[in-house]
Amino acid sequence: MNDDFTPLSQACVNIEDRGFQFADGVYEVIACFGGTFIDLDEHLERLWRSGHAINLTPHLSMEELAELIHETYRRNPYRDAMLYVQFTRGVAPRSHLISKGMLPTLVITSRQLPSITDEKLHQGATAITLNDFRWQRCDIKSISLLASVMGKQEAARLHVDEAFWLDEDGHVLEGCSTNCFAVMDGELLTHPLGHRVLEGITRKMTIRLARKHGLSVCERPWKLDEQGLSEVFMTSTTNAAMPVCQIDGNMIGDGRPGNISLSVRQWLLNHFKELRS
Ligand SMILES: Cc1ncc(COP(=O)(O)O)c(C=O)c1O
């Protein structure tokens, strides 16, 4: 935290931190497999982009932050790790207006990355849909996640894994903590970038790998009831690509993980392995 490495139980923030008072901050979640960080540069660039969008400039360079992330991992070297990095605007007497010359608060943690069991992969994930009630700048990776917390909580109440946000016309935007893809007549579809979805690092890698393997990918709005939809999968740093086999109680395709979703997952895992070697 800031300039210190502290046991988690002893790390505390000031109650006047604007992260605590206003959720005034941005964050990243980065995977590290066997000591190799996955797309660290892309995560840092997105962190800077998110910061720039809210006029929050980190007080150190990307290189300095990368070194601190590496050091946090060296001190907490899980085989498959998840590095959480958060900047808030810093500490000031509570006022909506931002004080001049604030020093951002920086927090980095390294934890075990939760793994997906073979059994879960075999079953596939389940989801619900909800009308999007988030703010209109979902492209910013903001720590203001109350809507996502509510979406996930509703999913948990209904014993499913994820909630997908729908726009006013019923198009699938993304999940609470995932991007979402459909397979339609053999082509991959995902909602185009803009203010209503986060530009997922895994989304970007998925599109690149799919095209490399000869799959057509179209970034356009899509709906769950479109003719020809055979598979759905979600992507994120913590899931790679995960097949979704049931949404709102309706089976997708034959209700089992589809071949294209499983191939995409394998391409991503192979890509991570290549980075390691
Ligand atoms: C709303 C949302 N969309 C998509 C993603 C996936 O992004 P990434 O692949 O960079 O982990 C996340 C990750 O936290 C998210 O919160």
The ligand as an SDF file (V2000), in Angstrom:
LIG
                    3D

 16 16  0  0  0  0  0  0  0  0999 V2000
  -17.7440   -5.1840  -16.5780 C   0  0  0  0  0  0  0  0  0  0  0  0
  -16.6000   -6.0320  -17.0180 C   0  0  0  0  0  0  0  0  0  0  0  0
  -16.5460   -6.4270  -18.3030 N   0  0  0  0  0  0  0  0  0  0  0  0
  -15.5350   -7.2110  -18.7480 C   0  0  0  0  0  0  0  0  0  0  0  0
  -14.5170   -7.6430  -17.8960 C   0  0  0  0  0  0  0  0  0  0  0  0
  -13.4110   -8.5150  -18.4340 C   0  0  0  0  0  0  0  0  0  0  0  0
  -12.2380   -7.7700  -18.5940 O   0  0  0  0  0  0  0  0  0  0  0  0
  -10.8020   -8.4670  -18.6410 P   0  0  0  0  0  0  0  0  0  0  0  0
  -10.8410   -9.4770  -19.7570 O   0  0  0  0  0  0  0  0  0  0  0  0
   -9.8710   -7.3470  -18.9280 O   0  0  0  0  0  0  0  0  0  0  0  0
  -10.5790   -9.1140  -17.3080 O   0  0  0  0  0  0  0  0  0  0  0  0
  -14.5360   -7.2280  -16.5690 C   0  0  0  0  0  0  0  0  0  0  0  0
  -13.4630   -7.6330  -15.6570 C   0  0  0  0  0  0  0  0  0  0  0  0
  -13.4460   -7.3240  -14.4950 O   0  0  0  0  0  0  0  0  0  0  0  0
  -15.5920   -6.4080  -16.1130 C   0  0  0  0  0  0  0  0  0  0  0  0
  -15.6540   -5.9960  -14.8430 O   0  0  0  0  0  0  0  0  0  0  0  0
  1  2  1  0
  2  3  1  0
  2 15  2  0
  3  4  2  0
  4  5  1  0
  5  6  1  0
  5 12  2  0
  6  7  1  0
  7  8  1  0
  8  9  2  0
  8 10  1  0
  8 11  1  0
 12 13  1  0
 12 15  1  0
 13 14  2  0
 15 16  1  0
M  END
$$$$
